[in-house]
Amino acid sequence: MQDCGICDNCLQKKRTHLTSEEFEEIREKMVKTISTHQQVNTKELLQEFKNIHKEKTWQVLQFLQSEQKIHIDTEGVITLC
């Protein structure tokens, strides 16, 4: 089934679709931010990335965590591995 591109579901997909270029840009900025501060709270990081859709930021965070590039503790503090 092809997306119509105009309904709420299709518009949501467009907003949260992460291209490889976007992913790499967010990843680089995220790693730089975390390494500069040594550790960053997830709320602070999301605030710093406020111009980027939160879903895209979370997708990159989840990927980096699954690849063990970052660690997020129970308090939401992110550090590089």
N, C-alpha and C positions, 0 to 999 in steps of 0.2 A: 504494500500500500504506500502510495507516494504522499509526502507531506503537502498540505495545502499552502502553508506559509502565511496564513492569515489568522487562524484560530489561536486561542490562548495557549494550547499545547505546543503548536508549531513555533509560536513566538518565544515561548520559554526555552525550547530546544535551541533556537538561534542565539539567545542570550547566554546560554550556558555551554554551548559548543566551544571547545578549546582547541584551537589550531596548534600545530607543532611550533609555529613561530611565537604564538602567545605563550605557550607552555614554557618555552626556553627563556623568553623575556621575563616572565614571572619568576621562574626558577632562579635565574641569575640575580635578579633584584633581591629575592628572598634570602639566598645564601649570603649575599653581600651584607644585607641588613643584619642577619643573625651573627655573622662573623664580626661585624663592627661593634655590636653591643655585647658580644660573648653569649648572651642569652636574651630572649625576647618573650614576652607574654603573648599568647595568641590574640588577645583583644587588642594589644598594642600593634601587633603585626597587621591585623585586619584594618585597623585605623590608618596605618601607613599606606595600605593598599586600597584605600577607600575609592579610588578612581577605577578600580577593577572589580568586576562582579564578584561577590563573595563566593559564589559557587566555583568559579574558576580558581580562586585563591585556595579554597579548600581542596580542590582536586589536586593541585600541585603539592600542598602540604601532605595529603594522604599518600601520594606517590613517593615523596621523599622519605616519609616515615616507613612505608612498606619496603623501600630499598635500603633502609637503615642509614640514610644520609643525615637524618635529624632524629632527635629524641624529644618527645613531648611528654612531660611528666603529668602526674595527676592534678597538679595545680595549673596546668596549661602553659608551663614555661618550656620554650623551645631552645634546644642547644644543638650544635653540630656534633655529629659522631666522629 
